[in-house]
Amino acid sequence: MAMQYAREFIPETALPRARAPLLQHLVEIYASETNKTAAVWSELADDQLEFRPHARSSSVREILAHQLLSERRFFAEFIGFAEPGPEALLPGGQAPGADAYVERLVALARPRLAALAAGDEAFWLGEVPFFDVRRQRIWVFWRRVLHTAHHRAQVGVCLRMLEDRVPPTYGPTADATWAGADPTTTLDAARRQGA
């Protein structure tokens, strides 16, 4: 049985077809990573957003805000997508709840799917400024995916420290598993070879 999520924020039916079939994985990976991030954030209770595991660590709220702000920067400044202005990124109010951050994450991600699908090979292989160096757009995209996974893991660790549920992202967790889940936790599993 395939991995199942409690909630699908961006369904597969909402994914556009990439202009270049070889690049369809960009659309699918971005939607999948957004779904995973939204699933982890959805486990947060509003009263957990000010939690920080150490005095020098970011609070959960600061991590969520950074994700929304930095993702926009990667796509607008470095990749060159049309993005909403920075003042439209964060949920409104003095102390928005966790669901408001989830809603913003998904609402900002959806329009990016069409932009991801529209790029051809020349677009994605084109070099662009990235901070103080130049990189191909596709490199910047994958750096963004890794950056998102890093911050999602931070929130997962905070959930565990708060004695809360950590949902599956790439496989089962101590809180969620299913028939057919086969995590690689033994030498025998690591020795397996495929076709």
Secondary structure, DSSP 8 states (H G I E B T S, - for coil): -----S--SS-GGG----SSGGGHHHHHHHHHHHHHHHHHHHT--GGGTT--SSTTS--HHHHHHHHHHHHHHIIIIII------GGGTS-SSSS--HHHHHHHHHHHHHHHHHHHHH--HHHHHSEEEETTEEEEHHHHHHHHHHHHHHHHHHHHHHHHHTT-----SSS--SS---TT-----SHHHHH----
